[in-house]
């Protein structure tokens, strides 16, 4: 049995802008405190990065362009490549990584999985996400409805997947944005499994009802939703926040199952020795 706790790195990509996401991630991670110790690294604002000695990595969402060429970018991508290479060559323990929203966009661009483009308008709210066939069988979605609901907040999107590149990396599309029958627009890719250990979502699986309700009640955010989508959409969204079958279910499912699965994978090779 493992005596020492596993090490988990939270990569804060928020660039020192106020957000709820980091607190939500740490709350989920804290629910595994008997097995995991964590450390937070302020990647974009302070150029902080973990080394490759951690067992599990969660890379957060954040503001701005995912094509930002800040000082942090090359070292961040070098770390991800090192973790990727480690997993490809290791016969034992592997390194599990989860990418959220901004981080998801950055890594999809790095792997050149499709066209990363600005949206015509911001996608903002609690929206339906549809699973693909591969998504139905993926551990992170186990127990979720199809479609399920998630907090979406983005100005960019991944479209036009390069399927030959997906095949080369062994990557699969797990979910797509809601079906919009009234518009001739491509559906954005909302989740990708890059490998057995690397997985990410365009949406925010860490969003939980209490903080989201407080967030969307703020006048600035309320007005943003109403001006973009109307009063009816805002009311519908506030109803969805309280529904235990919607974002609460997503919050209790995706990241917890990612962490749980990562712990199991790390323990298996050790248990067999």
N, C-alpha and C positions, 0 to 999 in steps of 0.2 A: 504493500500500500504506500501511497505518497504521504510522506510526513510533512514536507514543506508545502506551503501554498503555491499555487501557480501565479505567474506574474502577468498582469494585463495592462497594456498601455492604451490610454485614451488620447488620441491625437486631436487636439482642439484646433479646428480650422476656421474659427469665427472671427479671427483678425481683431480681437478685443472689442467687437461690437456686442451690445447687449443681446442675450438670447435665452431661451428656455431649454434648448436642446441639450446643452452640456449637463445641466442639473438633472434632466430626465435620464440621460445615459448613466450618470453616476448612481442614480437611484436604482436602476436596473442592475448595474454591476454590484452594488452593495447588497443586493438580495442573494449574492453568491459569496458573501464575505467569509463564510466558513472554509471555502476552498480557494478563493482568489484574493490577492492583494493587487491594488491598482495604483497607477501613477498617471498624472495628467501632464501633457506636453503642449505648450502654446506654440504651434508650428509657424503660423504666418506672421504673428506680431512679434515674437521673440526668437524666431529661428531655433526653437527647441525641438529635438527629435530623439526618440529612444534608439537604442542599439538593437541588434537582432537577438538579444538574450531573452526577450519577453516571449511568452507562450501564445498570447492572444492580443490582437490589436483591434481597436474600434476607432475609425477615422470619421470625424463628425461632418455635419453640414456647415455652411458658411456663406457669407455674402460675396457679391461681385462675380467677375468673369472667371470661369474655370480655366481660361487660357492665360490668366495672369502670370506674367513672367517674373514674379517676385523672387527674392534671394532664396526663399524656402523651397522653390519648386524642384530644382535639380537634386538637392539632398533628399527631399521627400520621395521622389521617384526612384532614386538610387536605393533607398531603403526598401521600397516595395519590390524592386527588381531582385535585391539580395534575398528577401523573404521568399519570393517566387522561386529563385534558383535553389535556395535551401530545400524547399519542399520537393523540387524535382529530383534532387540528389540524395535526400535523406531516406534511409531505410527504416528509421524509427519514428520518433516524434516529429510532428509537423507544426507549422505556425499558421494559425487561423486569423484571417483578417476580414472585417466587415466595413464596407464603405457606405456612407450616408450622403445623399443629395450632392453637395458640392464635391466631396471626395469621390463619389460615384462618377461624376462628370469628368473629373481630372483623370481618373484611372481608365475610363472608357476611351478618352482621347489618347492616352498613352498607348493603349493596346490597339488603337485605330479600329475600333469595333463598328464604327458607323459615322454618320455626319452629326457633329455636335454644333447646333445652331441656336441663335437667339429665337425665342418664341415671338409671335406677333404681339401677344399680350401676356402679362404675368398669369401663371396658373397659381391660384391661391385659395385654399379652403380645404374642406373635408370631402374628398372625392372618391368615386368608385375606382378600384383597380381590378383588372381581369387577369386571372392566371392562364398561362399557357398549359399545354399537356405536360411539359417538363415540370412546370411549376406545381401542378397537382401532386407530383410525387416528391417534391423537395421538402427536406426536413424543416426548413424555416417557416413554411406555410402550413405545416400539419395542424389541423384543427380550425383553420380559417375557412370562412365561407368563400364562394366564388360567384360574383365579385365580392371583395372585401373593401373596407373603407380605410383610408389613410389620409394623414395631413400632407398636403402638397403645397409647396411654396417655391416656385422656380421661374426664372426668366430664360432659362436655356433648356434644350431637350436633345436627346439622342434619337435620331431617326435613320432611315435607310441603312439597316444593318448590313455589314459586309460579311455575308455568311461563310465565305472562304476563310476569312480571318477568324471568325468564331470557331470554325472547324479546326483550324491550325492550333488554336490555343486550347481546344476542348471546352470552349465556353458555350453556355446555353442561355436563351432568353426565358426568364421565369414569369414575367408579367408585363402587361401593356396597359396604357391609360384607357379610360372609359371609351366605349363605342359611341361615336357621334355621327348619327345617321344623316344629320342635316348639314354637315360641312364636309367639303372635299379636302380634308387634311390628313396627313399620315398620323397614325397613333404612335406616340412616343413610347420608347422602351422604358419600363418602370423598375425592372429588377433583372439582374444578370448573375448567374453563377459562372465565375471565371475559371474555377477549378474546384476540386473537392474542399479546399481550404479557403479560397477567396470568393466572397459573395458580396453583393451590394444592391442597394435600392435607391431609386431616384426620389422616392417619397421619404417621410420621416417616421420610421417605425417606433422611435423613442417617445413620440408625442403622447402625453397622457391627458385625460379629460380635465382635471382640475386646473392645470396651468394653461391648457388651451382655451378653456372657458374664460379665464382671466385675460388672456392675450387678446382674444377676439372681442372682448367687451371694451377694451381700450378704444377710445373715440377714433384715433387715427386708423386703427386696423378695421374697426367696424365700417368706417367711411370708405376704406379701400375696397372692401368686399362689396358694399352697396353700390359704389360708383362703377365698379367693373361688372357686377352680376345682378344687382337689383335687391330690393328689400326682401322679396320672396326667397331668394337664394340664401340671404343672410339668416333669415328665420329658420329655413330648412337645415342650415349648417349648425345653428345653435341647438336644434333638436337632436341632431346626430351626435353632438358632443356627449350628451347624457345617456345615449343608448349603449348598454353594455355589450351589444352585439356588433358595435362599430369600432371606433378608435380604441376603446378600452380593450377589446379583444385583440386588436392588432398590437397594442402596447404589451399585452401579457403573452404574446405568442412569438413574434419574430426574433427580437434580440435575445430574449431569454432562451429560446430554442437554439439559437446560434451559439450562445455561451455554453449551454448544457452539452451540446453536441461536440464543441471544441474540447471541453473537459474530458468527455468520454474518449475521444480520439487520442488525447494525450496520455490518458491512463492505460489504454489498451496495450501499447507496446511495452510499457513498464510492467504491467501485470503479467505479461507472458514471459518475462525474463526469469 
